[in-house]
Amino acid sequence: MIMGKRISIVGYGATAQSLAAIYALRGFDVTLTFQSEEAERHFGAIRDNGGILLRGNGLRGLALPKLSSDVVNAVKNSDIIFVSAIANFHEEIAKIAVNGLRNGQLILIGPGNAGALVFSKIFRESRIKARVIIAETQGNFLPARITGPAEVIAAAPLRSKKIAALPSADTAAAMAALDGVLETEPMAHVFETTLNSPNVINHLVSTVLNASKIDDKGREFRLFIDGLTDSVFRGLEATETEWRNVLNALGYWRMPSPVDHLKLVAERGKYPEFDVFRGLDGPDSIRHRYVTEDAGGAVTLLVSLARLAGVSVPFTEGLIAVVSALNSEDYYGKGRNLDNLGLGGKTLPQIHDILSQGFGST
């Protein structure tokens, strides 16, 4: 067992299980933890199976990490806490984790979705004395799906991740804490990590434009096989154009075109390295996490920043309006807009000071 780097992974889904298996196979002291009936069902299957069967590109093995429904204790006994759960769980996780924090710990949220601001707000309200670092990744840790009880397939290996801490003055310390655990590269701040997730471009528009097909096929729908049609690509291009305009106006770094990448994935018979990725299932309904997470997460933040910067994003706003009507939810009003993240009424320079130096900077 690798000494000195105790890891907790908060979550129980495909990515969390893949991470737990990868780090267990690498010899780390790793605990997979979550507190819910659904998590216990997965943990029971893992125990019965003698571990998590991990498959994927260059990955294969049976690994048995520690399993715990006591999130507080798992956090307390860890140096690094990976939060690998959809954004809808961030507030709940932060409120539980706060009771297990101690000096020197790192919390890394992936994908970030501005979750660092959610965790920071709850930690400030709880008046914790522990000095911890909160950071986010650009995009998910890796794409994965559960293929059976205690079985997961990872469509890509765990590669170097771009990260930023909140405040970004802590990013270097976050990278140092991850030395030997995860290769990292720095980004300017957590809004850059959030808005440069490929999910901002892909998930919402692809689900909305495939809604009737998803209704018909349900669990048999595979976006990268069934859903990337010419019309969907026109929608993706419209979304990417608005995304690019916002990031340009804000002066943020932009990743290479996510739509160009998706076009490569869509070319069947070519690029066999994408075959596992192409085969990933979902979304299976208009209430899939591709909507419930992204419509009120990074996409909402993009629209909120666009309004502050005076950039028109009618297509993206329309997507949020459509899924809000279809699901009878106010995704923008309840989502991660600047007001709800504690940044309402502030100018862009003031917001960037907070992202760089913390909430005591303005």
C-alpha atoms as a printed R data frame, in Angstrom:
    type eleno elety resid chain resno       x      y       z
1   ATOM     1    CA   MET     A     1   0.000  0.000   0.000
2   ATOM     2    CA   ILE     A     2   1.295  3.471  -0.907
3   ATOM     3    CA   MET     A     3   1.930  5.374   2.297
4   ATOM     4    CA   GLY     A     4   1.016  8.958   3.106
5   ATOM     5    CA   LYS     A     5  -1.798  9.548   0.616
6   ATOM     6    CA   ARG     A     6  -5.107  8.357   2.001
7   ATOM     7    CA   ILE     A     7  -7.944  8.939  -0.441
8   ATOM     8    CA   SER     A     8 -11.707  9.071  -0.042
9   ATOM     9    CA   ILE     A     9 -13.949  9.090  -3.097
10  ATOM    10    CA   VAL     A    10 -17.372 10.498  -2.291
11  ATOM    11    CA   GLY     A    11 -19.877  8.954  -4.682
12  ATOM    12    CA   TYR     A    12 -21.083  5.581  -5.860
13  ATOM    13    CA   GLY     A    13 -21.702  5.935  -9.596
14  ATOM    14    CA   ALA     A    14 -19.638  4.718 -12.526
15  ATOM    15    CA   THR     A    15 -16.902  7.354 -12.292
16  ATOM    16    CA   ALA     A    16 -16.593  7.026  -8.506
17  ATOM    17    CA   GLN     A    17 -16.352  3.233  -8.741
18  ATOM    18    CA   SER     A    18 -13.806  3.504 -11.566
19  ATOM    19    CA   LEU     A    19 -11.654  5.897  -9.551
20  ATOM    20    CA   ALA     A    20 -11.861  3.670  -6.482
21  ATOM    21    CA   ALA     A    21 -10.809  0.644  -8.544
22  ATOM    22    CA   ILE     A    22  -7.976  2.486 -10.295
23  ATOM    23    CA   TYR     A    23  -6.473  3.796  -7.058
24  ATOM    24    CA   ALA     A    24  -6.939  0.488  -5.241
25  ATOM    25    CA   LEU     A    25  -5.142 -1.287  -8.100
26  ATOM    26    CA   ARG     A    26  -2.354  1.284  -7.825
27  ATOM    27    CA   GLY     A    27  -1.899  0.434  -4.153
28  ATOM    28    CA   PHE     A    28  -3.445  3.468  -2.479
29  ATOM    29    CA   ASP     A    29  -5.399  3.417   0.775
30  ATOM    30    CA   VAL     A    30  -8.732  4.332  -0.819
31  ATOM    31    CA   THR     A    31 -12.280  4.447   0.549
32  ATOM    32    CA   LEU     A    32 -15.423  4.673  -1.573
33  ATOM    33    CA   THR     A    33 -18.038  6.429   0.523
34  ATOM    34    CA   PHE     A    34 -21.595  7.707   0.295
35  ATOM    35    CA   GLN     A    35 -24.653  7.680   2.527
36  ATOM    36    CA   SER     A    36 -27.830  6.499   0.771
37  ATOM    37    CA   GLU     A    37 -29.835  3.355   0.151
38  ATOM    38    CA   GLU     A    38 -28.712  3.323  -3.475
39  ATOM    39    CA   ALA     A    39 -25.066  3.539  -2.441
40  ATOM    40    CA   GLU     A    40 -25.530  0.655  -0.008
41  ATOM    41    CA   ARG     A    41 -26.996 -1.455  -2.813
42  ATOM    42    CA   HIS     A    42 -23.883 -0.850  -4.888
43  ATOM    43    CA   PHE     A    43 -21.565 -1.441  -1.921
44  ATOM    44    CA   GLY     A    44 -23.320 -4.735  -1.187
45  ATOM    45    CA   ALA     A    45 -22.812 -5.873  -4.781
46  ATOM    46    CA   ILE     A    46 -19.131 -4.955  -4.580
47  ATOM    47    CA   ARG     A    47 -18.695 -6.958  -1.387
48  ATOM    48    CA   ASP     A    48 -20.540 -9.949  -2.861
49  ATOM    49    CA   ASN     A    49 -18.393 -9.779  -6.003
50  ATOM    50    CA   GLY     A    50 -15.148 -9.505  -4.062
51  ATOM    51    CA   GLY     A    51 -14.434 -6.117  -5.583
52  ATOM    52    CA   ILE     A    52 -15.142 -3.836  -8.530
53  ATOM    53    CA   LEU     A    53 -14.469 -5.332 -11.962
54  ATOM    54    CA   LEU     A    54 -12.920 -2.533 -13.998
55  ATOM    55    CA   ARG     A    55 -12.722 -2.723 -17.779
56  ATOM    56    CA   GLY     A    56 -11.936 -0.206 -20.505
57  ATOM    57    CA   ASN     A    57  -9.203  1.253 -22.691
58  ATOM    58    CA   GLY     A    58  -6.016 -0.163 -21.236
59  ATOM    59    CA   LEU     A    59  -7.752 -1.010 -17.969
60  ATOM    60    CA   ARG     A    60  -8.717 -4.323 -16.470
61  ATOM    61    CA   GLY     A    61  -8.715 -5.642 -12.938
62  ATOM    62    CA   LEU     A    62 -10.708 -6.613  -9.862
63  ATOM    63    CA   ALA     A    63 -10.163 -4.197  -7.004
64  ATOM    64    CA   LEU     A    64 -11.675 -4.033  -3.535
65  ATOM    65    CA   PRO     A    65 -11.412 -0.559  -1.989
66  ATOM    66    CA   LYS     A    66 -12.671  0.146   1.489
67  ATOM    67    CA   LEU     A    67 -16.427  0.805   1.477
68  ATOM    68    CA   SER     A    68 -18.169  3.080   3.955
69  ATOM    69    CA   SER     A    69 -21.552  4.723   4.460
70  ATOM    70    CA   ASP     A    70 -19.956  6.889   7.182
71  ATOM    71    CA   VAL     A    71 -18.892  9.851   5.067
72  ATOM    72    CA   VAL     A    72 -17.735 11.910   8.047
73  ATOM    73    CA   ASN     A    73 -15.359  9.201   9.253
74  ATOM    74    CA   ALA     A    74 -14.077  8.525   5.736
75  ATOM    75    CA   VAL     A    75 -13.368 12.224   5.224
76  ATOM    76    CA   LYS     A    76 -11.747 12.540   8.641
77  ATOM    77    CA   ASN     A    77  -9.296  9.734   7.825
78  ATOM    78    CA   SER     A    78  -8.326 11.012   4.370
79  ATOM    79    CA   ASP     A    79  -5.742 13.411   3.008
80  ATOM    80    CA   ILE     A    80  -7.447 13.829  -0.375
81  ATOM    81    CA   ILE     A    81 -11.211 13.787  -0.900
82  ATOM    82    CA   PHE     A    82 -12.405 13.298  -4.472
83  ATOM    83    CA   VAL     A    83 -16.014 14.401  -4.906
84  ATOM    84    CA   SER     A    84 -17.287 12.286  -7.788
85  ATOM    85    CA   ALA     A    85 -21.032 12.884  -7.681
86  ATOM    86    CA   ILE     A    86 -23.408 14.934  -9.798
87  ATOM    87    CA   ALA     A    87 -23.708 18.608  -8.920
88  ATOM    88    CA   ASN     A    88 -27.165 18.070  -7.403
89  ATOM    89    CA   PHE     A    89 -25.430 16.309  -4.476
90  ATOM    90    CA   HIS     A    90 -22.745 18.935  -3.820
91  ATOM    91    CA   GLU     A    91 -24.604 20.848  -1.122
92  ATOM    92    CA   GLU     A    92 -25.592 17.664   0.709
93  ATOM    93    CA   ILE     A    93 -22.029 16.315   0.570
94  ATOM    94    CA   ALA     A    94 -20.539 19.599   1.785
95  ATOM    95    CA   LYS     A    95 -22.895 19.734   4.764
96  ATOM    96    CA   ILE     A    96 -21.893 16.198   5.787
97  ATOM    97    CA   ALA     A    97 -18.179 16.498   5.014
98  ATOM    98    CA   VAL     A    98 -17.792 19.667   7.069
99  ATOM    99    CA   ASN     A    99 -17.972 17.536  10.217
100 ATOM   100    CA   GLY     A   100 -14.891 15.525   9.247
101 ATOM   101    CA   LEU     A   101 -12.537 18.251   8.037
102 ATOM   102    CA   ARG     A   102  -9.090 18.891   9.452
103 ATOM   103    CA   ASN     A   103  -6.121 21.051   8.482
104 ATOM   104    CA   GLY     A   104  -4.226 20.242   5.314
105 ATOM   105    CA   GLN     A   105  -6.868 18.286   3.439
106 ATOM   106    CA   LEU     A   106  -7.675 18.722  -0.245
107 ATOM   107    CA   ILE     A   107 -11.175 18.451  -1.685
108 ATOM   108    CA   LEU     A   108 -11.186 17.962  -5.469
109 ATOM   109    CA   ILE     A   109 -14.564 18.164  -7.240
110 ATOM   110    CA   GLY     A   110 -14.961 16.614 -10.660
111 ATOM   111    CA   PRO     A   111 -16.580 17.822 -12.765
112 ATOM   112    CA   GLY     A   112 -16.537 21.122 -10.912
113 ATOM   113    CA   ASN     A   113 -19.691 22.881 -12.136
114 ATOM   114    CA   ALA     A   114 -18.692 25.743  -9.793
115 ATOM   115    CA   GLY     A   115 -19.172 23.329  -6.899
116 ATOM   116    CA   ALA     A   116 -16.172 24.895  -5.168
117 ATOM   117    CA   LEU     A   117 -18.326 27.973  -4.558
118 ATOM   118    CA   VAL     A   118 -21.059 25.772  -3.048
119 ATOM   119    CA   PHE     A   119 -18.586 24.030  -0.737
120 ATOM   120    CA   SER     A   120 -16.930 27.327   0.196
121 ATOM   121    CA   LYS     A   121 -20.265 28.928   1.099
122 ATOM   122    CA   ILE     A   122 -21.280 26.036   3.353
123 ATOM   123    CA   PHE     A   123 -17.862 25.893   5.015
124 ATOM   124    CA   ARG     A   124 -17.955 29.650   5.690
125 ATOM   125    CA   GLU     A   125 -21.460 29.433   7.109
126 ATOM   126    CA   SER     A   126 -20.346 26.532   9.339
127 ATOM   127    CA   ARG     A   127 -17.433 28.672  10.613
128 ATOM   128    CA   ILE     A   128 -15.039 25.744  10.413
129 ATOM   129    CA   LYS     A   129 -11.564 26.297  11.825
130 ATOM   130    CA   ALA     A   130  -9.875 23.669   9.648
131 ATOM   131    CA   ARG     A   131  -7.800 25.031   6.778
132 ATOM   132    CA   VAL     A   132  -8.667 22.937   3.725
133 ATOM   133    CA   ILE     A   133  -8.116 23.450   0.005
134 ATOM   134    CA   ILE     A   134 -11.116 23.269  -2.342
135 ATOM   135    CA   ALA     A   135 -10.418 22.694  -6.027
136 ATOM   136    CA   GLU     A   136 -12.192 21.625  -9.223
137 ATOM   137    CA   THR     A   137 -11.328 19.755 -12.392
138 ATOM   138    CA   GLN     A   138 -12.078 20.772 -15.956
139 ATOM   139    CA   GLY     A   139 -14.627 18.139 -16.937
140 ATOM   140    CA   ASN     A   140 -15.153 14.754 -15.363
141 ATOM   141    CA   PHE     A   141 -12.330 12.610 -14.013
142 ATOM   142    CA   LEU     A   142 -13.051 10.089 -16.784
143 ATOM   143    CA   PRO     A   143 -16.099  8.856 -18.755
144 ATOM   144    CA   ALA     A   144 -17.520  5.594 -17.396
145 ATOM   145    CA   ARG     A   145 -20.681  3.506 -17.143
146 ATOM   146    CA   ILE     A   146 -21.898  0.787 -14.814
147 ATOM   147    CA   THR     A   147 -22.330 -2.386 -16.879
148 ATOM   148    CA   GLY     A   148 -23.552 -4.720 -14.137
149 ATOM   149    CA   PRO     A   149 -23.450 -5.251 -10.370
150 ATOM   150    CA   ALA     A   150 -19.921 -4.257  -9.267
151 ATOM   151    CA   GLU     A   151 -18.827 -3.895 -12.907
152 ATOM   152    CA   VAL     A   152 -17.777 -0.659 -14.612
153 ATOM   153    CA   ILE     A   153 -16.318  0.252 -17.972
154 ATOM   154    CA   ALA     A   154 -14.099  3.314 -18.321
155 ATOM   155    CA   ALA     A   155 -14.114  4.789 -21.818
156 ATOM   156    CA   ALA     A   156 -10.776  6.539 -21.277
157 ATOM   157    CA   PRO     A   157  -7.851  6.226 -18.888
158 ATOM   158    CA   LEU     A   158  -7.313  8.607 -15.974
159 ATOM   159    CA   ARG     A   159  -5.257 11.313 -17.648
160 ATOM   160    CA   SER     A   160  -3.747 14.611 -16.534
161 ATOM   161    CA   LYS     A   161  -6.446 17.041 -15.409
162 ATOM   162    CA   LYS     A   162  -6.605 20.803 -15.566
163 ATOM   163    CA   ILE     A   163  -7.586 22.123 -12.134
164 ATOM   164    CA   ALA     A   164  -8.133 25.362 -10.241
165 ATOM   165    CA   ALA     A   165  -8.635 26.011  -6.549
166 ATOM   166    CA   LEU     A   166 -10.960 28.485  -4.878
167 ATOM   167    CA   PRO     A   167  -9.279 30.854  -4.371
168 ATOM   168    CA   SER     A   168  -6.855 30.260  -7.215
169 ATOM   169    CA   ALA     A   169  -4.079 31.440  -4.908
170 ATOM   170    CA   ASP     A   170  -4.335 27.869  -3.531
171 ATOM   171    CA   THR     A   171  -3.979 26.109  -6.902
172 ATOM   172    CA   ALA     A   172  -0.248 25.472  -6.510
173 ATOM   173    CA   ALA     A   173  -0.862 23.903  -3.098
174 ATOM   174    CA   ALA     A   174  -3.627 21.718  -4.576
175 ATOM   175    CA   MET     A   175  -1.284 20.512  -7.292
176 ATOM   176    CA   ALA     A   176   1.402 19.740  -4.719
177 ATOM   177    CA   ALA     A   177  -1.084 17.706  -2.656
178 ATOM   178    CA   LEU     A   178  -1.916 15.650  -5.761
179 ATOM   179    CA   ASP     A   179   1.715 14.903  -6.582
180 ATOM   180    CA   GLY     A   180   2.023 11.170  -7.118
181 ATOM   181    CA   VAL     A   181  -1.768 10.783  -7.173
182 ATOM   182    CA   LEU     A   182  -2.992 12.689 -10.236
183 ATOM   183    CA   GLU     A   183  -1.132 14.618 -12.901
184 ATOM   184    CA   THR     A   184  -2.442 18.179 -13.047
185 ATOM   185    CA   GLU     A   185  -2.145 21.456 -14.925
186 ATOM   186    CA   PRO     A   186  -3.244 24.833 -13.529
187 ATOM   187    CA   MET     A   187  -6.093 26.967 -14.829
188 ATOM   188    CA   ALA     A   188  -6.761 30.593 -13.952
189 ATOM   189    CA   HIS     A   189  -9.787 30.021 -11.695
190 ATOM   190    CA   VAL     A   190 -12.817 27.814 -11.150
191 ATOM   191    CA   PHE     A   191 -14.966 29.602 -13.738
192 ATOM   192    CA   GLU     A   192 -12.448 28.554 -16.389
193 ATOM   193    CA   THR     A   193 -12.594 24.929 -15.260
194 ATOM   194    CA   THR     A   194 -16.394 24.985 -15.110
195 ATOM   195    CA   LEU     A   195 -17.026 26.609 -18.475
196 ATOM   196    CA   ASN     A   196 -14.410 24.535 -20.305
197 ATOM   197    CA   SER     A   197 -16.083 21.225 -19.605
198 ATOM   198    CA   PRO     A   198 -17.189 19.602 -22.897
199 ATOM   199    CA   ASN     A   199 -20.509 18.890 -21.179
200 ATOM   200    CA   VAL     A   200 -21.386 22.595 -21.420
201 ATOM   201    CA   ILE     A   201 -21.541 22.213 -25.196
202 ATOM   202    CA   ASN     A   202 -22.781 18.675 -25.597
203 ATOM   203    CA   HIS     A   203 -25.144 17.339 -22.944
204 ATOM   204    CA   LEU     A   204 -28.086 19.706 -22.916
205 ATOM   205    CA   VAL     A   205 -28.404 20.432 -26.636
206 ATOM   206    CA   SER     A   206 -27.921 16.767 -27.610
207 ATOM   207    CA   THR     A   207 -30.569 15.611 -25.165
208 ATOM   208    CA   VAL     A   208 -33.130 18.252 -26.116
209 ATOM   209    CA   LEU     A   209 -32.729 17.704 -29.862
210 ATOM   210    CA   ASN     A   210 -32.986 13.925 -29.405
211 ATOM   211    CA   ALA     A   211 -35.915 14.034 -26.956
212 ATOM   212    CA   SER     A   212 -38.413 12.108 -29.083
213 ATOM   213    CA   LYS     A   213 -35.835  9.479 -30.064
214 ATOM   214    CA   ILE     A   214 -34.858  9.095 -26.397
215 ATOM   215    CA   ASP     A   215 -38.535  8.635 -25.509
216 ATOM   216    CA   ASP     A   216 -38.755  5.816 -28.053
217 ATOM   217    CA   LYS     A   217 -35.507  3.992 -27.300
218 ATOM   218    CA   GLY     A   218 -35.196  4.638 -23.549
219 ATOM   219    CA   ARG     A   219 -32.295  2.659 -22.084
220 ATOM   220    CA   GLU     A   220 -31.260  1.489 -25.541
221 ATOM   221    CA   PHE     A   221 -30.417  5.025 -26.704
222 ATOM   222    CA   ARG     A   222 -26.709  5.706 -27.206
223 ATOM   223    CA   LEU     A   223 -25.967  9.326 -27.902
224 ATOM   224    CA   PHE     A   224 -22.704  8.784 -29.747
225 ATOM   225    CA   ILE     A   225 -24.249  6.154 -32.035
226 ATOM   226    CA   ASP     A   226 -27.905  7.208 -32.322
227 ATOM   227    CA   GLY     A   227 -27.901 10.924 -31.630
228 ATOM   228    CA   LEU     A   228 -25.149 12.769 -33.490
229 ATOM   229    CA   THR     A   229 -27.121 13.671 -36.626
230 ATOM   230    CA   ASP     A   230 -26.596 16.630 -38.948
231 ATOM   231    CA   SER     A   231 -29.358 18.613 -37.208
232 ATOM   232    CA   VAL     A   232 -27.876 17.900 -33.784
233 ATOM   233    CA   PHE     A   233 -24.477 19.065 -34.998
234 ATOM   234    CA   ARG     A   234 -26.006 22.341 -36.180
235 ATOM   235    CA   GLY     A   235 -27.383 22.796 -32.674
236 ATOM   236    CA   LEU     A   236 -24.018 21.932 -31.159
237 ATOM   237    CA   GLU     A   237 -22.314 24.455 -33.423
238 ATOM   238    CA   ALA     A   238 -24.803 27.162 -32.399
239 ATOM   239    CA   THR     A   239 -24.123 26.388 -28.732
240 ATOM   240    CA   GLU     A   240 -20.363 26.409 -29.261
241 ATOM   241    CA   THR     A   241 -20.527 29.776 -31.032
242 ATOM   242    CA   GLU     A   242 -22.335 31.364 -28.081
243 ATOM   243    CA   TRP     A   243 -19.975 29.670 -25.609
244 ATOM   244    CA   ARG     A   244 -16.976 30.988 -27.542
245 ATOM   245    CA   ASN     A   245 -18.388 34.511 -27.629
246 ATOM   246    CA   VAL     A   246 -18.916 34.551 -23.863
247 ATOM   247    CA   LEU     A   247 -15.457 33.226 -23.025
248 ATOM   248    CA   ASN     A   248 -13.867 35.668 -25.462
249 ATOM   249    CA   ALA     A   249 -15.718 38.570 -23.844
250 ATOM   250    CA   LEU     A   250 -14.596 37.446 -20.402
251 ATOM   251    CA   GLY     A   251 -11.003 36.876 -21.477
252 ATOM   252    CA   TYR     A   252 -11.089 33.222 -20.412
253 ATOM   253    CA   TRP     A   253  -9.022 30.432 -21.949
254 ATOM   254    CA   ARG     A   254 -10.977 28.185 -24.340
255 ATOM   255    CA   MET     A   255 -10.352 24.499 -24.904
256 ATOM   256    CA   PRO     A   256 -10.139 23.185 -28.497
257 ATOM   257    CA   SER     A   257 -13.513 22.783 -30.186
258 ATOM   258    CA   PRO     A   258 -15.635 20.112 -28.451
259 ATOM   259    CA   VAL     A   259 -17.772 19.883 -31.592
260 ATOM   260    CA   ASP     A   260 -14.767 18.983 -33.728
261 ATOM   261    CA   HIS     A   261 -14.001 16.182 -31.264
262 ATOM   262    CA   LEU     A   262 -17.590 14.916 -31.427
263 ATOM   263    CA   LYS     A   263 -17.400 14.871 -35.225
264 ATOM   264    CA   LEU     A   264 -14.449 12.485 -34.956
265 ATOM   265    CA   VAL     A   265 -16.401 10.293 -32.532
266 ATOM   266    CA   ALA     A   266 -19.357 10.240 -34.946
267 ATOM   267    CA   GLU     A   267 -17.271  8.870 -37.842
268 ATOM   268    CA   ARG     A   268 -18.128  5.196 -37.587
269 ATOM   269    CA   GLY     A   269 -15.520  2.778 -38.800
270 ATOM   270    CA   LYS     A   270 -12.755  5.274 -38.066
271 ATOM   271    CA   TYR     A   271 -10.738  6.076 -34.963
272 ATOM   272    CA   PRO     A   272 -11.132  2.752 -33.117
273 ATOM   273    CA   GLU     A   273  -9.723  4.376 -29.977
274 ATOM   274    CA   PHE     A   274 -13.187  5.940 -29.572
275 ATOM   275    CA   ASP     A   275 -15.088  2.650 -29.812
276 ATOM   276    CA   VAL     A   276 -15.598  2.253 -26.061
277 ATOM   277    CA   PHE     A   277 -16.674  5.892 -25.811
278 ATOM   278    CA   ARG     A   278 -19.133  5.453 -28.712
279 ATOM   279    CA   GLY     A   279 -20.731  2.517 -26.958
280 ATOM   280    CA   LEU     A   280 -21.622  4.408 -23.774
281 ATOM   281    CA   ASP     A   281 -25.359  4.357 -23.143
282 ATOM   282    CA   GLY     A   282 -27.610  7.297 -22.320
283 ATOM   283    CA   PRO     A   283 -29.247  9.617 -21.853
284 ATOM   284    CA   ASP     A   284 -32.341  7.490 -21.273
285 ATOM   285    CA   SER     A   285 -34.870 10.261 -20.534
286 ATOM   286    CA   ILE     A   286 -35.310 14.024 -20.511
287 ATOM   287    CA   ARG     A   287 -34.713 13.805 -16.750
288 ATOM   288    CA   HIS     A   288 -31.304 12.218 -17.182
289 ATOM   289    CA   ARG     A   289 -28.392 13.890 -15.415
290 ATOM   290    CA   TYR     A   290 -27.368 15.344 -18.795
291 ATOM   291    CA   VAL     A   291 -30.307 17.695 -18.175
292 ATOM   292    CA   THR     A   292 -30.848 17.799 -14.421
293 ATOM   293    CA   GLU     A   293 -27.172 18.496 -13.716
294 ATOM   294    CA   ASP     A   294 -26.106 20.634 -16.660
295 ATOM   295    CA   ALA     A   295 -29.223 22.773 -17.197
296 ATOM   296    CA   GLY     A   296 -28.887 24.191 -13.684
297 ATOM   297    CA   GLY     A   297 -25.104 23.975 -13.494
298 ATOM   298    CA   ALA     A   298 -22.413 25.115 -15.897
299 ATOM   299    CA   VAL     A   299 -24.895 26.077 -18.634
300 ATOM   300    CA   THR     A   300 -26.786 28.310 -16.207
301 ATOM   301    CA   LEU     A   301 -23.509 29.901 -15.124
302 ATOM   302    CA   LEU     A   302 -22.611 30.541 -18.762
303 ATOM   303    CA   VAL     A   303 -25.903 32.376 -19.309
304 ATOM   304    CA   SER     A   304 -25.553 34.340 -16.067
305 ATOM   305    CA   LEU     A   305 -22.059 35.522 -17.002
306 ATOM   306    CA   ALA     A   306 -23.233 36.297 -20.533
307 ATOM   307    CA   ARG     A   307 -25.898 38.619 -19.139
308 ATOM   308    CA   LEU     A   308 -23.349 40.374 -16.928
309 ATOM   309    CA   ALA     A   309 -20.925 40.745 -19.854
310 ATOM   310    CA   GLY     A   310 -23.669 41.903 -22.250
311 ATOM   311    CA   VAL     A   311 -23.273 38.940 -24.631
312 ATOM   312    CA   SER     A   312 -26.369 37.586 -26.389
313 ATOM   313    CA   VAL     A   313 -26.891 33.811 -26.022
314 ATOM   314    CA   PRO     A   314 -30.460 33.222 -27.288
315 ATOM   315    CA   PHE     A   315 -29.957 29.596 -28.325
316 ATOM   316    CA   THR     A   316 -28.517 28.564 -24.958
317 ATOM   317    CA   GLU     A   317 -31.195 30.481 -23.044
318 ATOM   318    CA   GLY     A   318 -33.799 28.763 -25.214
319 ATOM   319    CA   LEU     A   319 -32.433 25.324 -24.323
320 ATOM   320    CA   ILE     A   320 -32.820 26.073 -20.617
321 ATOM   321    CA   ALA     A   321 -36.338 27.391 -21.211
322 ATOM   322    CA   VAL     A   322 -37.331 24.261 -23.162
323 ATOM   323    CA   VAL     A   323 -36.129 21.737 -20.576
324 ATOM   324    CA   SER     A   324 -37.556 23.859 -17.754
325 ATOM   325    CA   ALA     A   325 -40.979 23.596 -19.436
326 ATOM   326    CA   LEU     A   326 -40.610 19.883 -20.212
327 ATOM   327    CA   ASN     A   327 -39.587 19.000 -16.652
328 ATOM   328    CA   SER     A   328 -41.644 21.664 -14.824
329 ATOM   329    CA   GLU     A   329 -38.453 22.995 -13.213
330 ATOM   330    CA   ASP     A   330 -36.965 26.474 -12.967
331 ATOM   331    CA   TYR     A   331 -33.432 25.450 -13.871
332 ATOM   332    CA   TYR     A   332 -32.121 28.992 -14.226
333 ATOM   333    CA   GLY     A   333 -33.793 30.417 -11.130
334 ATOM   334    CA   LYS     A   334 -32.690 27.525  -8.916
335 ATOM   335    CA   GLY     A   335 -29.408 26.836 -10.693
336 ATOM   336    CA   ARG     A   336 -25.869 28.086 -10.399
337 ATOM   337    CA   ASN     A   337 -26.310 31.654 -11.494
338 ATOM   338    CA   LEU     A   338 -24.212 34.446 -10.008
339 ATOM   339    CA   ASP     A   339 -26.884 35.397  -7.451
340 ATOM   340    CA   ASN     A   340 -27.194 31.862  -6.103
341 ATOM   341    CA   LEU     A   341 -23.418 31.479  -5.928
342 ATOM   342    CA   GLY     A   342 -23.083 34.552  -3.723
343 ATOM   343    CA   LEU     A   343 -21.716 36.790  -6.489
344 ATOM   344    CA   GLY     A   344 -24.841 38.759  -7.391
345 ATOM   345    CA   GLY     A   345 -24.468 42.514  -7.746
346 ATOM   346    CA   LYS     A   346 -20.709 42.335  -8.173
347 ATOM   347    CA   THR     A   347 -18.737 43.578 -11.159
348 ATOM   348    CA   LEU     A   348 -16.566 41.231 -13.212
349 ATOM   349    CA   PRO     A   349 -13.351 42.628 -11.647
350 ATOM   350    CA   GLN     A   350 -14.816 42.049  -8.176
351 ATOM   351    CA   ILE     A   351 -15.826 38.493  -9.117
352 ATOM   352    CA   HIS     A   352 -12.353 37.754 -10.448
353 ATOM   353    CA   ASP     A   353 -10.781 39.115  -7.251
354 ATOM   354    CA   ILE     A   354 -12.931 36.686  -5.243
355 ATOM   355    CA   LEU     A   355 -12.057 33.760  -7.527
356 ATOM   356    CA   SER     A   356  -8.367 34.632  -7.192
357 ATOM   357    CA   GLN     A   357  -8.031 35.711  -3.553
358 ATOM   358    CA   GLY     A   358 -11.193 34.583  -1.766
359 ATOM   359    CA   PHE     A   359 -14.334 36.192  -0.366
360 ATOM   360    CA   GLY     A   360 -12.393 38.488   1.940
361 ATOM   361    CA   SER     A   361 -10.807 40.250  -1.033
362 ATOM   362    CA   THR     A   362 -13.700 42.629  -1.844
